[in-house]
Amino acid sequence: MRWEPVDEVRNVRIVGDVSSVEVFVNDGALVFSTRIYPEAYGVTVDASGASVTYHTLDI
């Protein structure tokens, strides 16, 4: 678990691909990055009381 205190969370952007996840808080004021190696692929987001929008990028 990673944790950093903030006075206010205005927005959170999560960018991921098959082996990495980056989380940008408040337009990049805080950034968390990690590598993952899942056994199965898929995306789920649990954000109680928040609006979640998915975007895909096809290259």
mmCIF file as Biopython writes it, N, C-alpha, C and O atoms, coordinates in Angstrom:
data_model
#
loop_
_atom_site.group_PDB
_atom_site.id
_atom_site.type_symbol
_atom_site.label_atom_id
_atom_site.label_alt_id
_atom_site.label_comp_id
_atom_site.label_asym_id
_atom_site.label_entity_id
_atom_site.label_seq_id
_atom_site.pdbx_PDB_ins_code
_atom_site.Cartn_x
_atom_site.Cartn_y
_atom_site.Cartn_z
_atom_site.occupancy
_atom_site.B_iso_or_equiv
_atom_site.auth_seq_id
_atom_site.auth_asym_id
_atom_site.pdbx_PDB_model_num
ATOM 1   N N  . MET A ? 1  ? 0.847   -1.165  0.000   1.0 0.0 1  A 1 
ATOM 2   C CA . MET A ? 1  ? 0.000   0.000   0.000   1.0 0.0 1  A 1 
ATOM 3   C C  . MET A ? 1  ? 0.895   1.231   0.000   1.0 0.0 1  A 1 
ATOM 4   O O  . MET A ? 1  ? 1.859   1.319   0.760   1.0 0.0 1  A 1 
ATOM 5   N N  . ARG A ? 2  ? 0.563   2.155   -0.847  1.0 0.0 2  A 1 
ATOM 6   C CA . ARG A ? 2  ? 1.284   3.439   -0.880  1.0 0.0 2  A 1 
ATOM 7   C C  . ARG A ? 2  ? 0.347   4.521   -0.394  1.0 0.0 2  A 1 
ATOM 8   O O  . ARG A ? 2  ? -0.847  4.506   -0.694  1.0 0.0 2  A 1 
ATOM 9   N N  . TRP A ? 3  ? 0.890   5.456   0.355   1.0 0.0 3  A 1 
ATOM 10  C CA . TRP A ? 3  ? 0.050   6.469   0.984   1.0 0.0 3  A 1 
ATOM 11  C C  . TRP A ? 3  ? 0.811   7.780   1.034   1.0 0.0 3  A 1 
ATOM 12  O O  . TRP A ? 3  ? 1.998   7.801   1.360   1.0 0.0 3  A 1 
ATOM 13  N N  . GLU A ? 4  ? 0.137   8.870   0.713   1.0 0.0 4  A 1 
ATOM 14  C CA . GLU A ? 4  ? 0.714   10.211  0.783   1.0 0.0 4  A 1 
ATOM 15  C C  . GLU A ? 4  ? -0.394  11.169  1.197   1.0 0.0 4  A 1 
ATOM 16  O O  . GLU A ? 4  ? -1.450  11.188  0.565   1.0 0.0 4  A 1 
ATOM 17  N N  . PRO A ? 5  ? -0.183  11.967  2.243   1.0 0.0 5  A 1 
ATOM 18  C CA . PRO A ? 5  ? -1.236  12.891  2.674   1.0 0.0 5  A 1 
ATOM 19  C C  . PRO A ? 5  ? -1.406  14.047  1.689   1.0 0.0 5  A 1 
ATOM 20  O O  . PRO A ? 5  ? -0.425  14.607  1.201   1.0 0.0 5  A 1 
ATOM 21  N N  . VAL A ? 6  ? -2.652  14.394  1.406   1.0 0.0 6  A 1 
ATOM 22  C CA . VAL A ? 6  ? -2.976  15.555  0.580   1.0 0.0 6  A 1 
ATOM 23  C C  . VAL A ? 6  ? -4.112  16.319  1.244   1.0 0.0 6  A 1 
ATOM 24  O O  . VAL A ? 6  ? -4.963  15.724  1.905   1.0 0.0 6  A 1 
ATOM 25  N N  . ASP A ? 7  ? -4.125  17.618  1.070   1.0 0.0 7  A 1 
ATOM 26  C CA . ASP A ? 7  ? -5.188  18.440  1.648   1.0 0.0 7  A 1 
ATOM 27  C C  . ASP A ? 7  ? -6.509  18.249  0.912   1.0 0.0 7  A 1 
ATOM 28  O O  . ASP A ? 7  ? -7.573  18.226  1.530   1.0 0.0 7  A 1 
ATOM 29  N N  . GLU A ? 8  ? -6.435  18.111  -0.420  1.0 0.0 8  A 1 
ATOM 30  C CA . GLU A ? 8  ? -7.639  17.978  -1.231  1.0 0.0 8  A 1 
ATOM 31  C C  . GLU A ? 8  ? -7.316  17.146  -2.471  1.0 0.0 8  A 1 
ATOM 32  O O  . GLU A ? 8  ? -6.287  17.360  -3.113  1.0 0.0 8  A 1 
ATOM 33  N N  . VAL A ? 9  ? -8.180  16.211  -2.805  1.0 0.0 9  A 1 
ATOM 34  C CA . VAL A ? 9  ? -8.036  15.450  -4.037  1.0 0.0 9  A 1 
ATOM 35  C C  . VAL A ? 9  ? -9.018  16.029  -5.054  1.0 0.0 9  A 1 
ATOM 36  O O  . VAL A ? 9  ? -10.232 15.875  -4.919  1.0 0.0 9  A 1 
ATOM 37  N N  . ARG A ? 10 ? -8.475  16.699  -6.077  1.0 0.0 10 A 1 
ATOM 38  C CA . ARG A ? 10 ? -9.303  17.303  -7.113  1.0 0.0 10 A 1 
ATOM 39  C C  . ARG A ? 10 ? -9.574  16.327  -8.254  1.0 0.0 10 A 1 
ATOM 40  O O  . ARG A ? 10 ? -10.670 16.298  -8.814  1.0 0.0 10 A 1 
ATOM 41  N N  . ASN A ? 11 ? -8.556  15.525  -8.594  1.0 0.0 11 A 1 
ATOM 42  C CA . ASN A ? 11 ? -8.735  14.533  -9.647  1.0 0.0 11 A 1 
ATOM 43  C C  . ASN A ? 11 ? -7.679  13.454  -9.526  1.0 0.0 11 A 1 
ATOM 44  O O  . ASN A ? 11 ? -6.613  13.667  -8.948  1.0 0.0 11 A 1 
ATOM 45  N N  . VAL A ? 12 ? -7.989  12.295  -10.077 1.0 0.0 12 A 1 
ATOM 46  C CA . VAL A ? 12 ? -7.069  11.157  -10.119 1.0 0.0 12 A 1 
ATOM 47  C C  . VAL A ? 12 ? -7.132  10.576  -11.527 1.0 0.0 12 A 1 
ATOM 48  O O  . VAL A ? 12 ? -8.217  10.310  -12.044 1.0 0.0 12 A 1 
ATOM 49  N N  . ARG A ? 13 ? -5.983  10.382  -12.140 1.0 0.0 13 A 1 
ATOM 50  C CA . ARG A ? 13 ? -5.911  9.755   -13.463 1.0 0.0 13 A 1 
ATOM 51  C C  . ARG A ? 13 ? -5.044  8.511   -13.325 1.0 0.0 13 A 1 
ATOM 52  O O  . ARG A ? 13 ? -3.926  8.578   -12.815 1.0 0.0 13 A 1 
ATOM 53  N N  . ILE A ? 14 ? -5.564  7.376   -13.782 1.0 0.0 14 A 1 
ATOM 54  C CA . ILE A ? 14 ? -4.844  6.111   -13.717 1.0 0.0 14 A 1 
ATOM 55  C C  . ILE A ? 14 ? -4.577  5.654   -15.144 1.0 0.0 14 A 1 
ATOM 56  O O  . ILE A ? 14 ? -5.500  5.528   -15.949 1.0 0.0 14 A 1 
ATOM 57  N N  . VAL A ? 15 ? -3.303  5.406   -15.450 1.0 0.0 15 A 1 
ATOM 58  C CA . VAL A ? 15 ? -2.901  4.959   -16.772 1.0 0.0 15 A 1 
ATOM 59  C C  . VAL A ? 15 ? -2.238  3.595   -16.604 1.0 0.0 15 A 1 
ATOM 60  O O  . VAL A ? 15 ? -1.330  3.428   -15.790 1.0 0.0 15 A 1 
ATOM 61  N N  . GLY A ? 16 ? -2.704  2.630   -17.382 1.0 0.0 16 A 1 
ATOM 62  C CA . GLY A ? 16 ? -2.131  1.299   -17.258 1.0 0.0 16 A 1 
ATOM 63  C C  . GLY A ? 16 ? -2.004  0.609   -18.590 1.0 0.0 16 A 1 
ATOM 64  O O  . GLY A ? 16 ? -2.707  0.938   -19.546 1.0 0.0 16 A 1 
ATOM 65  N N  . ASP A ? 17 ? -1.107  -0.347  -18.649 1.0 0.0 17 A 1 
ATOM 66  C CA . ASP A ? 17 ? -1.003  -1.227  -19.800 1.0 0.0 17 A 1 
ATOM 67  C C  . ASP A ? 17 ? -0.825  -2.645  -19.274 1.0 0.0 17 A 1 
ATOM 68  O O  . ASP A ? 17 ? -1.194  -2.922  -18.132 1.0 0.0 17 A 1 
ATOM 69  N N  . VAL A ? 18 ? -0.275  -3.540  -20.066 1.0 0.0 18 A 1 
ATOM 70  C CA . VAL A ? 18 ? -0.238  -4.943  -19.653 1.0 0.0 18 A 1 
ATOM 71  C C  . VAL A ? 18 ? 0.674   -5.213  -18.464 1.0 0.0 18 A 1 
ATOM 72  O O  . VAL A ? 18 ? 0.516   -6.244  -17.811 1.0 0.0 18 A 1 
ATOM 73  N N  . SER A ? 19 ? 1.622   -4.328  -18.155 1.0 0.0 19 A 1 
ATOM 74  C CA . SER A ? 19 ? 2.516   -4.613  -17.031 1.0 0.0 19 A 1 
ATOM 75  C C  . SER A ? 19 ? 2.845   -3.404  -16.156 1.0 0.0 19 A 1 
ATOM 76  O O  . SER A ? 19 ? 3.711   -3.511  -15.288 1.0 0.0 19 A 1 
ATOM 77  N N  . SER A ? 20 ? 2.195   -2.273  -16.348 1.0 0.0 20 A 1 
ATOM 78  C CA . SER A ? 20 ? 2.483   -1.126  -15.494 1.0 0.0 20 A 1 
ATOM 79  C C  . SER A ? 20 ? 1.221   -0.328  -15.208 1.0 0.0 20 A 1 
ATOM 80  O O  . SER A ? 20 ? 0.263   -0.328  -15.982 1.0 0.0 20 A 1 
ATOM 81  N N  . VAL A ? 21 ? 1.256   0.354   -14.066 1.0 0.0 21 A 1 
ATOM 82  C CA . VAL A ? 21 ? 0.159   1.240   -13.667 1.0 0.0 21 A 1 
ATOM 83  C C  . VAL A ? 21 ? 0.777   2.515   -13.121 1.0 0.0 21 A 1 
ATOM 84  O O  . VAL A ? 21 ? 1.697   2.464   -12.304 1.0 0.0 21 A 1 
ATOM 85  N N  . GLU A ? 22 ? 0.276   3.658   -13.566 1.0 0.0 22 A 1 
ATOM 86  C CA . GLU A ? 22 ? 0.698   4.944   -13.035 1.0 0.0 22 A 1 
ATOM 87  C C  . GLU A ? 22 ? -0.535  5.697   -12.562 1.0 0.0 22 A 1 
ATOM 88  O O  . GLU A ? 22 ? -1.554  5.729   -13.252 1.0 0.0 22 A 1 
ATOM 89  N N  . VAL A ? 23 ? -0.439  6.294   -11.398 1.0 0.0 23 A 1 
ATOM 90  C CA . VAL A ? 23 ? -1.541  7.041   -10.801 1.0 0.0 23 A 1 
ATOM 91  C C  . VAL A ? 23 ? -1.088  8.489   -10.647 1.0 0.0 23 A 1 
ATOM 92  O O  . VAL A ? 23 ? -0.071  8.765   -10.011 1.0 0.0 23 A 1 
ATOM 93  N N  . PHE A ? 24 ? -1.858  9.418   -11.241 1.0 0.0 24 A 1 
ATOM 94  C CA . PHE A ? 24 ? -1.561  10.842  -11.160 1.0 0.0 24 A 1 
ATOM 95  C C  . PHE A ? 24 ? -2.648  11.509  -10.330 1.0 0.0 24 A 1 
ATOM 96  O O  . PHE A ? 24 ? -3.828  11.422  -10.669 1.0 0.0 24 A 1 
ATOM 97  N N  . VAL A ? 25 ? -2.265  12.170  -9.253  1.0 0.0 25 A 1 
ATOM 98  C CA . VAL A ? 25 ? -3.208  12.836  -8.354  1.0 0.0 25 A 1 
ATOM 99  C C  . VAL A ? 25 ? -3.044  14.343  -8.522  1.0 0.0 25 A 1 
ATOM 100 O O  . VAL A ? 25 ? -1.926  14.856  -8.567  1.0 0.0 25 A 1 
ATOM 101 N N  . ASN A ? 26 ? -4.172  15.045  -8.612  1.0 0.0 26 A 1 
ATOM 102 C CA . ASN A ? 26 ? -4.176  16.513  -8.733  1.0 0.0 26 A 1 
ATOM 103 C C  . ASN A ? 26 ? -3.285  16.992  -9.875  1.0 0.0 26 A 1 
ATOM 104 O O  . ASN A ? 26 ? -2.376  17.799  -9.677  1.0 0.0 26 A 1 
ATOM 105 N N  . ASP A ? 27 ? -3.564  16.477  -11.075 1.0 0.0 27 A 1 
ATOM 106 C CA . ASP A ? 27 ? -2.843  16.880  -12.294 1.0 0.0 27 A 1 
ATOM 107 C C  . ASP A ? 27 ? -1.345  16.629  -12.216 1.0 0.0 27 A 1 
ATOM 108 O O  . ASP A ? 27 ? -0.559  17.388  -12.783 1.0 0.0 27 A 1 
ATOM 109 N N  . GLY A ? 28 ? -0.939  15.566  -11.516 1.0 0.0 28 A 1 
ATOM 110 C CA . GLY A ? 28 ? 0.472   15.193  -11.454 1.0 0.0 28 A 1 
ATOM 111 C C  . GLY A ? 28 ? 1.229   15.744  -10.263 1.0 0.0 28 A 1 
ATOM 112 O O  . GLY A ? 28 ? 2.447   15.577  -10.197 1.0 0.0 28 A 1 
ATOM 113 N N  . ALA A ? 29 ? 0.560   16.399  -9.312  1.0 0.0 29 A 1 
ATOM 114 C CA . ALA A ? 29 ? 1.255   16.876  -8.112  1.0 0.0 29 A 1 
ATOM 115 C C  . ALA A ? 29 ? 1.853   15.695  -7.344  1.0 0.0 29 A 1 
ATOM 116 O O  . ALA A ? 29 ? 2.913   15.820  -6.732  1.0 0.0 29 A 1 
ATOM 117 N N  . LEU A ? 30 ? 1.167   14.548  -7.380  1.0 0.0 30 A 1 
ATOM 118 C CA . LEU A ? 30 ? 1.681   13.291  -6.827  1.0 0.0 30 A 1 
ATOM 119 C C  . LEU A ? 30 ? 1.571   12.233  -7.910  1.0 0.0 30 A 1 
ATOM 120 O O  . LEU A ? 30 ? 0.569   12.169  -8.623  1.0 0.0 30 A 1 
ATOM 121 N N  . VAL A ? 31 ? 2.604   11.399  -8.038  1.0 0.0 31 A 1 
ATOM 122 C CA . VAL A ? 31 ? 2.606   10.331  -9.038  1.0 0.0 31 A 1 
ATOM 123 C C  . VAL A ? 31 ? 3.084   9.044   -8.382  1.0 0.0 31 A 1 
ATOM 124 O O  . VAL A ? 31 ? 4.099   9.031   -7.686  1.0 0.0 31 A 1 
ATOM 125 N N  . PHE A ? 32 ? 2.352   7.973   -8.606  1.0 0.0 32 A 1 
ATOM 126 C CA . PHE A ? 32 ? 2.731   6.646   -8.119  1.0 0.0 32 A 1 
ATOM 127 C C  . PHE A ? 32 ? 2.848   5.740   -9.338  1.0 0.0 32 A 1 
ATOM 128 O O  . PHE A ? 32 ? 1.966   5.736   -10.196 1.0 0.0 32 A 1 
ATOM 129 N N  . SER A ? 33 ? 3.922   4.980   -9.417  1.0 0.0 33 A 1 
ATOM 130 C CA . SER A ? 33 ? 4.128   4.048   -10.528 1.0 0.0 33 A 1 
ATOM 131 C C  . SER A ? 33 ? 4.475   2.677   -9.981  1.0 0.0 33 A 1 
ATOM 132 O O  . SER A ? 33 ? 5.149   2.560   -8.957  1.0 0.0 33 A 1 
ATOM 133 N N  . THR A ? 34 ? 4.009   1.637   -10.668 1.0 0.0 34 A 1 
ATOM 134 C CA . THR A ? 34 ? 4.359   0.275   -10.271 1.0 0.0 34 A 1 
ATOM 135 C C  . THR A ? 34 ? 4.290   -0.644  -11.468 1.0 0.0 34 A 1 
ATOM 136 O O  . THR A ? 34 ? 3.623   -0.343  -12.458 1.0 0.0 34 A 1 
ATOM 137 N N  . ARG A ? 35 ? 4.977   -1.760  -11.377 1.0 0.0 35 A 1 
ATOM 138 C CA . ARG A ? 35 ? 4.927   -2.813  -12.388 1.0 0.0 35 A 1 
ATOM 139 C C  . ARG A ? 35 ? 4.068   -3.939  -11.848 1.0 0.0 35 A 1 
ATOM 140 O O  . ARG A ? 35 ? 4.122   -4.255  -10.659 1.0 0.0 35 A 1 
ATOM 141 N N  . ILE A ? 36 ? 3.278   -4.543  -12.717 1.0 0.0 36 A 1 
ATOM 142 C CA . ILE A ? 36 ? 2.439   -5.663  -12.318 1.0 0.0 36 A 1 
ATOM 143 C C  . ILE A ? 36 ? 2.595   -6.789  -13.342 1.0 0.0 36 A 1 
ATOM 144 O O  . ILE A ? 36 ? 2.898   -6.549  -14.510 1.0 0.0 36 A 1 
ATOM 145 N N  . TYR A ? 37 ? 2.383   -8.007  -12.884 1.0 0.0 37 A 1 
ATOM 146 C CA . TYR A ? 37 ? 2.448   -9.169  -13.757 1.0 0.0 37 A 1 
ATOM 147 C C  . TYR A ? 37 ? 1.238   -10.050 -13.452 1.0 0.0 37 A 1 
ATOM 148 O O  . TYR A ? 37 ? 1.358   -11.051 -12.745 1.0 0.0 37 A 1 
ATOM 149 N N  . PRO A ? 38 ? 0.067   -9.676  -13.986 1.0 0.0 38 A 1 
ATOM 150 C CA . PRO A ? 38 ? -1.164  -10.396 -13.647 1.0 0.0 38 A 1 
ATOM 151 C C  . PRO A ? 38 ? -1.230  -11.771 -14.301 1.0 0.0 38 A 1 
ATOM 152 O O  . PRO A ? 38 ? -0.667  -11.998 -15.372 1.0 0.0 38 A 1 
ATOM 153 N N  . GLU A ? 39 ? -1.927  -12.676 -13.634 1.0 0.0 39 A 1 
ATOM 154 C CA . GLU A ? 39 ? -2.180  -13.995 -14.218 1.0 0.0 39 A 1 
ATOM 155 C C  . GLU A ? 39 ? -3.300  -13.926 -15.248 1.0 0.0 39 A 1 
ATOM 156 O O  . GLU A ? 39 ? -3.344  -14.729 -16.180 1.0 0.0 39 A 1 
ATOM 157 N N  . ALA A ? 40 ? -4.203  -12.966 -15.078 1.0 0.0 40 A 1 
ATOM 158 C CA . ALA A ? 40 ? -5.299  -12.749 -16.022 1.0 0.0 40 A 1 
ATOM 159 C C  . ALA A ? 40 ? -5.431  -11.245 -16.246 1.0 0.0 40 A 1 
ATOM 160 O O  . ALA A ? 40 ? -5.106  -10.444 -15.370 1.0 0.0 40 A 1 
ATOM 161 N N  . TYR A ? 41 ? -5.908  -10.878 -17.423 1.0 0.0 41 A 1 
ATOM 162 C CA . TYR A ? 41 ? -6.035  -9.466  -17.758 1.0 0.0 41 A 1 
ATOM 163 C C  . TYR A ? 41 ? -7.463  -8.992  -17.580 1.0 0.0 41 A 1 
ATOM 164 O O  . TYR A ? 41 ? -8.411  -9.753  -17.779 1.0 0.0 41 A 1 
ATOM 165 N N  . GLY A ? 42 ? -7.613  -7.725  -17.203 1.0 0.0 42 A 1 
ATOM 166 C CA . GLY A ? 42 ? -8.912  -7.112  -17.024 1.0 0.0 42 A 1 
ATOM 167 C C  . GLY A ? 42 ? -8.758  -5.886  -16.148 1.0 0.0 42 A 1 
ATOM 168 O O  . GLY A ? 42 ? -7.735  -5.710  -15.487 1.0 0.0 42 A 1 
ATOM 169 N N  . VAL A ? 43 ? -9.763  -5.049  -16.144 1.0 0.0 43 A 1 
ATOM 170 C CA . VAL A ? 43 ? -9.706  -3.817  -15.368 1.0 0.0 43 A 1 
ATOM 171 C C  . VAL A ? 43 ? -10.951 -3.708  -14.510 1.0 0.0 43 A 1 
ATOM 172 O O  . VAL A ? 43 ? -12.069 -3.884  -14.995 1.0 0.0 43 A 1 
ATOM 173 N N  . THR A ? 44 ? -10.755 -3.418  -13.237 1.0 0.0 44 A 1 
ATOM 174 C CA . THR A ? 44 ? -11.862 -3.085  -12.347 1.0 0.0 44 A 1 
ATOM 175 C C  . THR A ? 44 ? -11.460 -1.872  -11.528 1.0 0.0 44 A 1 
ATOM 176 O O  . THR A ? 44 ? -10.293 -1.708  -11.171 1.0 0.0 44 A 1 
ATOM 177 N N  . VAL A ? 45 ? -12.427 -1.032  -11.236 1.0 0.0 45 A 1 
ATOM 178 C CA . VAL A ? 45 ? -12.195 0.149   -10.416 1.0 0.0 45 A 1 
ATOM 179 C C  . VAL A ? 45 ? -13.300 0.228   -9.382  1.0 0.0 45 A 1 
ATOM 180 O O  . VAL A ? 45 ? -14.483 0.165   -9.719  1.0 0.0 45 A 1 
ATOM 181 N N  . ASP A ? 46 ? -12.915 0.366   -8.123  1.0 0.0 46 A 1 
ATOM 182 C CA . ASP A ? 46 ? -13.876 0.544   -7.039  1.0 0.0 46 A 1 
ATOM 183 C C  . ASP A ? 46 ? -13.696 1.956   -6.506  1.0 0.0 46 A 1 
ATOM 184 O O  . ASP A ? 46 ? -12.717 2.241   -5.815  1.0 0.0 46 A 1 
ATOM 185 N N  . ALA A ? 47 ? -14.635 2.843   -6.824  1.0 0.0 47 A 1 
ATOM 186 C CA . ALA A ? 47 ? -14.538 4.246   -6.425  1.0 0.0 47 A 1 
ATOM 187 C C  . ALA A ? 47 ? -15.898 4.699   -5.916  1.0 0.0 47 A 1 
ATOM 188 O O  . ALA A ? 47 ? -16.628 5.421   -6.595  1.0 0.0 47 A 1 
ATOM 189 N N  . SER A ? 48 ? -16.217 4.265   -4.720  1.0 0.0 48 A 1 
ATOM 190 C CA . SER A ? 48 ? -17.521 4.569   -4.127  1.0 0.0 48 A 1 
ATOM 191 C C  . SER A ? 48 ? -17.770 6.074   -4.075  1.0 0.0 48 A 1 
ATOM 192 O O  . SER A ? 48 ? -16.973 6.821   -3.506  1.0 0.0 48 A 1 
ATOM 193 N N  . GLY A ? 49 ? -18.872 6.513   -4.667  1.0 0.0 49 A 1 
ATOM 194 C CA . GLY A ? 49 ? -19.246 7.922   -4.640  1.0 0.0 49 A 1 
ATOM 195 C C  . GLY A ? 49 ? -18.520 8.791   -5.657  1.0 0.0 49 A 1 
ATOM 196 O O  . GLY A ? 49 ? -18.668 10.013  -5.636  1.0 0.0 49 A 1 
ATOM 197 N N  . ALA A ? 50 ? -17.731 8.182   -6.555  1.0 0.0 50 A 1 
ATOM 198 C CA . ALA A ? 50 ? -16.976 8.962   -7.531  1.0 0.0 50 A 1 
ATOM 199 C C  . ALA A ? 50 ? -17.412 8.596   -8.944  1.0 0.0 50 A 1 
ATOM 200 O O  . ALA A ? 50 ? -17.983 7.530   -9.176  1.0 0.0 50 A 1 
ATOM 201 N N  . SER A ? 51 ? -17.138 9.484   -9.869  1.0 0.0 51 A 1 
ATOM 202 C CA . SER A ? 51 ? -17.403 9.235   -11.278 1.0 0.0 51 A 1 
ATOM 203 C C  . SER A ? 51 ? -16.177 8.594   -11.903 1.0 0.0 51 A 1 
ATOM 204 O O  . SER A ? 51 ? -15.063 9.079   -11.705 1.0 0.0 51 A 1 
ATOM 205 N N  . VAL A ? 52 ? -16.361 7.507   -12.657 1.0 0.0 52 A 1 
ATOM 206 C CA . VAL A ? 52 ? -15.247 6.809   -13.305 1.0 0.0 52 A 1 
ATOM 207 C C  . VAL A ? 52 ? -15.503 6.789   -14.804 1.0 0.0 52 A 1 
ATOM 208 O O  . VAL A ? 52 ? -16.586 6.416   -15.257 1.0 0.0 52 A 1 
ATOM 209 N N  . THR A ? 53 ? -14.489 7.197   -15.571 1.0 0.0 53 A 1 
ATOM 210 C CA . THR A ? 53 ? -14.563 7.185   -17.028 1.0 0.0 53 A 1 
ATOM 211 C C  . THR A ? 53 ? -13.405 6.357   -17.564 1.0 0.0 53 A 1 
ATOM 212 O O  . THR A ? 53 ? -12.254 6.609   -17.208 1.0 0.0 53 A 1 
ATOM 213 N N  . TYR A ? 54 ? -13.689 5.367   -18.418 1.0 0.0 54 A 1 
ATOM 214 C CA . TYR A ? 54 ? -12.666 4.542   -19.041 1.0 0.0 54 A 1 
ATOM 215 C C  . TYR A ? 54 ? -12.378 5.078   -20.444 1.0 0.0 54 A 1 
ATOM 216 O O  . TYR A ? 54 ? -13.296 5.455   -21.172 1.0 0.0 54 A 1 
ATOM 217 N N  . HIS A ? 55 ? -11.103 5.110   -20.815 1.0 0.0 55 A 1 
ATOM 218 C CA . HIS A ? 55 ? -10.695 5.466   -22.163 1.0 0.0 55 A 1 
ATOM 219 C C  . HIS A ? 55 ? -9.732  4.377   -22.631 1.0 0.0 55 A 1 
ATOM 220 O O  . HIS A ? 55 ? -8.902  3.916   -21.848 1.0 0.0 55 A 1 
ATOM 221 N N  . THR A ? 56 ? -9.826  3.965   -23.872 1.0 0.0 56 A 1 
ATOM 222 C CA . THR A ? 56 ? -8.886  3.010   -24.422 1.0 0.0 56 A 1 
ATOM 223 C C  . THR A ? 56 ? -8.063  3.693   -25.500 1.0 0.0 56 A 1 
ATOM 224 O O  . THR A ? 56 ? -8.533  4.619   -26.161 1.0 0.0 56 A 1 
ATOM 225 N N  . LEU A ? 57 ? -6.849  3.236   -25.670 1.0 0.0 57 A 1 
ATOM 226 C CA . LEU A ? 57 ? -5.959  3.763   -26.680 1.0 0.0 57 A 1 
ATOM 227 C C  . LEU A ? 57 ? -5.530  2.600   -27.568 1.0 0.0 57 A 1 
ATOM 228 O O  . LEU A ? 57 ? -4.838  1.689   -27.115 1.0 0.0 57 A 1 
ATOM 229 N N  . ASP A ? 58 ? -5.932  2.633   -28.799 1.0 0.0 58 A 1 
ATOM 230 C CA . ASP A ? 58 ? -5.550  1.608   -29.758 1.0 0.0 58 A 1 
ATOM 231 C C  . ASP A ? 58 ? -4.460  2.171   -30.657 1.0 0.0 58 A 1 
ATOM 232 O O  . ASP A ? 58 ? -4.642  3.195   -31.315 1.0 0.0 58 A 1 
ATOM 233 N N  . ILE A ? 59 ? -3.332  1.486   -30.671 1.0 0.0 59 A 1 
ATOM 234 C CA . ILE A ? 59 ? -2.202  1.953   -31.487 1.0 0.0 59 A 1 
ATOM 235 C C  . ILE A ? 59 ? -1.997  1.003   -32.634 1.0 0.0 59 A 1 
ATOM 236 O O  . ILE A ? 59 ? -1.096  1.205   -33.449 1.0 0.0 59 A 1 
#
